[in-house]
């Protein structure tokens, strides 16, 4: 239990003693900046490690309490598994306490321990009053059953009880983010002499080891991990739920707080996302949230500007209500399925709500189709199989498990078994030689029918054409489809017995039969003419004219004879039947064996042709190694 797997995050109003309490509990002063020491408040995030009675160790994130530093508080609360809500007994509940509790709830932190600090400054009656007030204010939140522990960082009173309460609460906490992929939002980036660039953050998921190559978002810059530290000590690996420092092989000017480290290919920054948005209105303005409102959007350790666009024509959202919305961002965020985010008003800057990411790469739209609505519902419910089925129904082409993982935000290790289950019920089909892609059977049938209709129309309009080129067919039936996906579906159409492919052409197996027969008849007619010419073939243009065939059919017939090896083309204008060439070779072989090396004049007579044709023929035989020329004489090769 010595390895930290949970993060404890502080929350509460400025000057209620959060940093002092953390120092008293851990022995570490989380106020690391000189300005923080001077002013006596926490400006940036502070970090420590807490050892609990059971032997459990927790990473601790100490966040600022002043309202001007709420953005840092949001950064700290992201990734927190258990909250330590600090309320000073001499002050009681304050406006920023309300805001911090709202942030914790919106970020999905459901476990909390309340530390009632500075009890040494007030009497028993006042402590009881404040306890009752805190309990009453928390009663409407998810923290209604949270233990309230009275403590004094100055005298040490209640510190052991607080550790026990944290330990007991932590024993039933489940980590918010579980995934084999590495995800870590960066909250600090700096250099250390002799080491180079160092970044720190809370490792949301996955495991990191030295020499791992991670991707830095946005921008997907690759960077190698040189060394790892956890709580100022070298580590062989870092696991999810820990505060981590990573020494990266990257220049400092290429990384900054707010960036995201992840497993390469597992995440892609987005400038918009669909979400379930909750309008909390913690300060009780009672004003509705208007669609199109410009807001600050906080996710991980980054905050950017964006707009809230309510879905399906909804114009406003009342306080305490939620709705589907698309969040359009002015700068990209590295969001993924079920990530939590916070929104703050553009001005005055204050927390007004937050929500859960559902689709991280949606189309730009707010009016949802029936299928899009169903997809978001399935994503929100966490129904993997239903999500994949709907996504495949929405897709215009077959998809790989990796593509489905990217589109839905579902981890790829969960995608494959879900697809296998869908295949058992025949709701999804595999296509491709190795079953690498998936598609809805209805979509495959739809595509095959589209190809069949197009080919029937083509053959009707072009009775002599044996088929369409693959490129022309794609332009007609699937102009925007990925060529590899198109090829897979074309193969699937061929397997269905509706179409055939040959030499870059696609034809309908029945509608194209007439053209195929015409081509065979034309080829037979041409071959007869070429054979009849013997060793003295007529000019190419004369052959075309004498055949009586259209130019298209003539060219197809010539190509067919060429492909089948029934003709030999000495040059673009001179064609021989393969059988004629064989006869000439036999005559030459007999003559040279009997008479020895011979001249072109002698061999011309053997071949039964004129010098005009004899010389090209002999050069052809020299080229293929049948004969060998030495001076004016030729012998067998």
SVG drawing of the C-alpha trace seen along z (x, -y; Angstrom):
<svg xmlns="http://www.w3.org/2000/svg" viewBox="-35 -41 66 72">
<polyline fill="none" stroke="black" stroke-width="0.4" points="0.0,0.0 3.0,-2.3 2.4,-3.3 -0.1,-6.2 -3.1,-5.5 -5.4,-8.2 -5.1,-12.0 -6.3,-14.1 -7.2,-17.7 -7.8,-20.6 -10.6,-23.1 -11.9,-26.1 -11.8,-29.8 -8.5,-31.9 -6.8,-32.0 -8.8,-29.1 -5.5,-27.3 -5.3,-24.8 -1.5,-25.0 -0.8,-25.1 -3.0,-22.0 -1.2,-20.1 2.2,-21.0 0.9,-19.8 -0.3,-16.5 2.6,-15.8 5.6,-17.7 5.8,-19.4 5.2,-23.1 3.2,-23.2 3.7,-27.0 6.8,-26.8 6.9,-30.3 8.6,-33.2 5.5,-35.4 3.4,-32.9 5.6,-33.0 5.6,-36.7 1.8,-37.2 0.8,-34.2 -1.6,-32.8 -1.3,-30.0 -1.1,-31.3 -0.1,-28.1 -0.7,-24.5 1.3,-22.9 2.1,-19.3 2.9,-16.9 2.5,-13.2 0.3,-12.1 1.0,-8.8 -2.1,-7.4 -2.4,-5.0 -3.2,-2.0 0.1,-2.5 -1.7,-4.0 0.0,-7.0 -1.9,-9.7 -0.7,-12.4 -1.9,-15.8 -2.7,-18.8 -3.1,-22.1 -5.1,-24.6 -5.5,-28.4 -8.5,-29.7 -8.7,-33.3 -11.4,-33.9 -8.8,-35.3 -7.1,-31.9 -10.1,-29.8 -8.6,-28.8 -5.7,-27.2 -8.2,-25.6 -9.9,-23.9 -6.6,-22.7 -5.9,-21.1 -9.3,-19.6 -9.1,-17.9 -7.8,-14.4 -8.7,-14.5 -10.2,-11.4 -11.0,-12.6 -11.6,-16.2 -10.4,-17.8 -12.8,-20.7 -11.1,-23.2 -13.4,-25.6 -12.0,-27.9 -14.1,-27.7 -13.7,-31.4 -15.0,-32.4 -17.4,-29.6 -18.8,-29.1 -17.7,-31.7 -18.6,-32.5 -15.5,-30.7 -16.4,-27.7 -19.6,-27.5 -17.7,-27.9 -15.2,-25.2 -17.8,-22.7 -19.6,-23.3 -16.4,-22.7 -15.8,-19.5 -19.3,-18.2 -19.0,-19.2 -15.7,-17.4 -17.3,-14.2 -15.5,-14.2 -18.0,-12.4 -16.0,-11.7 -15.0,-14.4 -13.7,-14.9 -14.3,-18.3 -11.6,-19.8 -13.0,-22.4 -9.7,-24.3 -8.6,-27.0 -10.8,-25.5 -8.2,-26.8 -9.4,-30.4 -13.1,-29.9 -15.2,-28.5 -17.2,-25.3 -20.5,-27.0 -19.3,-28.7 -17.7,-25.4 -21.0,-23.6 -22.8,-26.4 -20.4,-26.3 -20.5,-22.5 -24.3,-22.6 -24.1,-25.4 -21.6,-23.4 -23.6,-20.2 -26.8,-22.1 -25.1,-23.6 -23.7,-20.3 -27.0,-18.5 -28.1,-19.3 -24.8,-18.2 -23.2,-14.8 -21.1,-15.5 -24.0,-15.3 -22.5,-12.3 -19.0,-13.7 -17.3,-13.5 -16.5,-16.9 -13.3,-16.8 -12.3,-19.6 -8.5,-20.4 -5.9,-23.0 -2.7,-23.1 -1.2,-25.2 -1.8,-22.9 -2.1,-19.6 -5.5,-19.0 -7.6,-16.5 -4.8,-15.8 -4.8,-12.1 -8.6,-11.9 -8.4,-13.7 -5.9,-11.2 -8.1,-8.3 -11.2,-9.9 -9.3,-10.4 -8.0,-6.8 -11.4,-5.4 -13.0,-7.4 -10.2,-6.6 -10.8,-2.9 -14.1,-3.0 -13.0,-5.5 -12.7,-4.3 -10.3,-6.2 -12.2,-8.4 -10.1,-7.5 -9.1,-4.0 -7.4,-3.2 -4.4,-1.5 -3.5,-4.6 -1.3,-7.3 -3.0,-10.6 -1.4,-13.3 -2.3,-17.1 0.8,-19.2 0.7,-21.8 4.3,-22.8 7.2,-22.9 10.7,-24.0 14.4,-23.1 16.9,-21.6 20.6,-22.1 22.1,-18.9 18.8,-17.3 16.8,-19.5 13.1,-19.8 10.9,-18.6 7.1,-18.5 4.8,-17.7 1.2,-16.6 -1.2,-14.1 -1.1,-10.9 -4.7,-10.3 -4.3,-6.8 -1.8,-4.3 1.8,-3.6 4.9,-5.5 8.5,-4.1 11.8,-5.5 12.4,-5.5 8.7,-5.5 7.8,-7.8 4.7,-9.9 2.8,-12.3 2.5,-16.0 -0.8,-17.7 -1.8,-19.8 0.4,-19.3 1.2,-15.6 4.9,-16.2 6.7,-13.0 8.9,-13.1 10.9,-10.5 10.8,-10.0 14.3,-10.1 13.7,-9.8 10.8,-9.7 10.3,-11.0 7.4,-10.6 7.4,-12.9 11.1,-13.9 12.3,-10.3 13.5,-8.5 11.1,-5.8 11.3,-2.9 7.8,-3.6 4.8,-5.9 1.3,-4.5 -2.1,-6.2 -3.2,-8.2 0.3,-9.6 1.8,-13.0 4.6,-12.6 7.6,-14.5 9.0,-13.5 12.3,-14.5 11.6,-14.7 13.8,-14.8 12.2,-18.0 13.1,-21.7 11.4,-23.8 9.9,-26.2 8.0,-23.3 6.0,-22.5 4.0,-24.6 1.4,-24.2 -1.9,-23.1 -0.4,-20.7 -1.3,-17.0 0.9,-13.9 -0.6,-10.7 0.1,-7.4 0.8,-8.2 -2.3,-7.8 -4.7,-7.5 -5.9,-11.1 -6.3,-14.1 -7.0,-17.6 -10.3,-19.1 -11.7,-22.5 -15.3,-21.4 -17.0,-18.7 -20.5,-17.5 -21.4,-17.3 -24.0,-17.0 -23.8,-20.5 -25.1,-21.3 -25.9,-25.0 -25.2,-25.2 -25.4,-29.0 -23.8,-28.6 -24.1,-32.3 -27.9,-32.3 -28.2,-34.9 -31.3,-33.0 -30.5,-34.2 -30.8,-31.5 -27.8,-30.5 -28.4,-31.7 -27.2,-29.6 -24.2,-31.2 -22.8,-32.6 -19.1,-33.1 -17.3,-31.3 -14.0,-30.2 -13.7,-26.4 -11.4,-24.6 -10.3,-21.1 -7.3,-19.3 -4.8,-22.1 -5.8,-24.3 -8.5,-27.0 -9.6,-28.4 -12.4,-30.6 -15.4,-29.1 -19.1,-29.3 -21.9,-27.1 -24.4,-26.1 -27.4,-24.3 -28.7,-21.4 -31.9,-21.1 -32.9,-24.7 -33.0,-25.2 -32.4,-28.9 -31.9,-29.0 -31.0,-26.7 -32.5,-27.3 -30.3,-27.2 -30.0,-23.7 -30.9,-22.1 -28.8,-20.2 -28.9,-19.8 -27.0,-18.5 -24.7,-21.1 -21.8,-21.6 -18.9,-23.5 -17.1,-25.4 -13.5,-26.4 -11.2,-29.2 -8.2,-27.0 -8.1,-23.2 -8.4,-21.0 -7.3,-17.4 -10.8,-16.1 -12.0,-12.5 -15.1,-10.5 -16.5,-11.2 -13.9,-13.8 -15.1,-16.5 -14.9,-20.2 -15.9,-23.6 -17.3,-26.7 -16.9,-30.2 -18.6,-33.3 -16.5,-35.5 -17.2,-38.5 -17.5,-38.7 -15.3,-35.6 -17.0,-33.1 -18.0,-29.4 -21.4,-28.8 -21.4,-25.2 -19.7,-22.3 -20.3,-18.9 -19.2,-15.6 -17.6,-15.2 -19.6,-12.8 -18.2,-13.2 -14.8,-14.8 -14.8,-15.1 -18.4,-15.8 -19.6,-17.6 -20.3,-21.3 -24.0,-21.2 -26.5,-21.7 -29.6,-20.2 -29.2,-16.4 -30.5,-13.8 -32.3,-10.8 -29.1,-8.7 -26.9,-11.4 -29.2,-11.8 -29.1,-8.0 -25.3,-8.0 -24.9,-10.7 -27.4,-8.9 -25.4,-5.6 -22.1,-7.4 -23.6,-9.1 -25.0,-5.7 -21.6,-4.0 -23.2,-1.4 -20.2,-0.3 -22.0,2.1 -24.8,-0.2 -22.4,-3.1 -20.4,-1.2 -23.4,0.1 -24.8,-3.4 -21.4,-4.8 -21.2,-2.2 -24.7,-3.0 -23.6,-6.7 -20.4,-5.8 -20.3,-6.0 -17.5,-3.5 -16.0,-0.5 -14.0,-1.3 -11.2,0.4 -11.3,0.8 -8.7,-2.0 -10.9,-4.3 -14.0,-3.5 -12.0,-4.1 -11.0,-7.5 -14.5,-8.5 -16.3,-7.4 -13.6,-8.0 -13.9,-4.4 -10.6,-2.7 -9.6,-0.3 -9.2,2.7 -12.9,2.4 -13.9,1.9 -12.7,5.3 -14.6,7.6 -17.8,5.5 -17.5,5.8 -17.1,9.6 -20.3,9.7 -22.2,7.6 -21.0,10.0 -22.4,13.0 -25.9,11.4 -25.1,10.4 -25.6,6.7 -22.1,6.0 -20.1,7.7 -16.4,8.0 -15.0,7.3 -11.6,7.4 -9.2,10.3 -8.2,10.4 -11.4,9.0 -9.7,5.8 -12.7,3.6 -16.3,3.5 -19.6,2.3 -23.3,2.7 -24.7,5.5 -27.4,3.1 -24.7,0.6 -22.8,3.3 -26.0,4.3 -26.8,0.6 -23.3,0.1 -23.4,3.3 -26.9,2.3 -25.6,-1.1 -22.7,0.4 -25.0,2.9 -27.4,0.1 -24.6,-2.0 -23.1,0.8 -26.4,1.8 -27.0,-1.8 -23.5,-2.0 -23.8,1.2 -27.2,0.1 -25.7,-3.1 -22.4,-1.5 -23.4,2.0 -19.9,2.6 -18.0,1.6 -17.0,4.5 -16.9,2.4 -16.2,-0.8 -12.8,-1.8 -12.6,-1.4 -11.8,-5.2 -14.9,-6.2 -17.1,-3.8 -15.9,-5.3 -16.5,-8.8 -20.1,-7.8 -21.0,-5.8 -18.6,-6.9 -16.6,-10.1 -15.6,-11.0 -14.8,-7.5 -11.3,-6.5 -9.8,-4.6 -8.8,-1.7 -12.3,-1.4 -13.7,-1.6 -11.5,1.3 -12.7,3.4 -16.3,2.8 -15.7,3.5 -14.2,6.9 -17.2,7.5 -19.5,6.8 -17.4,9.2 -17.8,11.9 -21.6,11.4 -21.5,12.6 -22.9,9.4 -19.8,7.9 -16.4,8.9 -13.1,7.1 -10.5,7.5 -7.6,5.3 -8.8,2.2 -12.3,2.5 -15.5,3.5 -18.5,5.0 -21.9,6.4 -21.8,10.1 -25.0,10.3 -25.5,6.9 -21.9,7.0 -22.2,10.5 -23.3,9.2 -20.3,6.9 -18.0,9.7 -19.5,11.9 -19.0,9.1 -15.5,8.7 -14.8,12.5 -16.4,12.5 -14.4,9.5 -11.2,11.0 -11.9,14.2 -12.6,12.3 -9.3,10.3 -7.3,13.4 -8.6,14.9 -7.5,11.9 -4.0,11.8 -3.5,15.6 -4.5,15.2 -1.8,12.6 0.8,15.1 4.4,13.7 3.4,10.5 0.9,8.7 -1.2,5.8 -0.8,2.3 -2.5,1.7 -4.9,-0.9 -5.8,1.5 -6.5,4.3 -8.8,1.9 -10.7,0.9 -10.9,4.4 -12.3,5.8 -15.4,3.6 -15.3,3.1 -15.8,-0.1 -12.6,-1.7 -13.6,-0.9 -14.4,2.8 -11.3,3.1 -9.0,1.9 -10.6,4.1 -10.3,7.1 -6.6,6.4 -6.0,6.0 -7.7,9.3 -5.6,11.1 -2.5,9.5 -3.3,10.4 -4.1,14.0 -0.8,14.3 -2.5,15.1 -0.7,12.3 2.9,11.0 3.4,7.2 6.8,6.6 6.1,2.8 3.0,0.6 2.1,1.1 3.1,4.8 1.1,7.7 1.6,11.5 -0.4,14.4 1.5,16.4 0.9,19.5 2.5,17.9 5.6,17.0 5.9,20.6 5.7,21.9 8.4,19.4 10.7,20.4 10.3,24.1 11.2,23.5 14.3,21.4 15.4,24.0 15.3,26.8 17.1,24.8 20.0,23.6 20.5,27.0 20.7,28.5 22.5,25.7 24.4,23.9 24.6,20.1 22.7,18.2 22.2,14.6 19.1,12.5 18.5,13.1 18.5,16.8 16.4,16.7 13.9,14.4 13.1,17.1 12.8,19.7 10.2,17.5 8.4,16.9 8.2,13.1 9.8,10.0 12.8,8.2 10.4,5.5 9.1,8.0 12.1,10.3 14.5,7.8 12.1,6.9 11.3,10.6 15.0,11.6 15.7,8.7 12.9,9.9 14.3,13.4 17.8,12.0 16.2,10.0 14.5,13.0 17.7,15.1 16.3,17.5 19.0,16.5 22.5,15.0 23.9,12.6 27.6,12.6 28.4,10.2 25.9,11.1 25.3,14.6 22.8,15.8 22.9,19.1 20.6,20.6 21.0,19.0"/>
</svg>
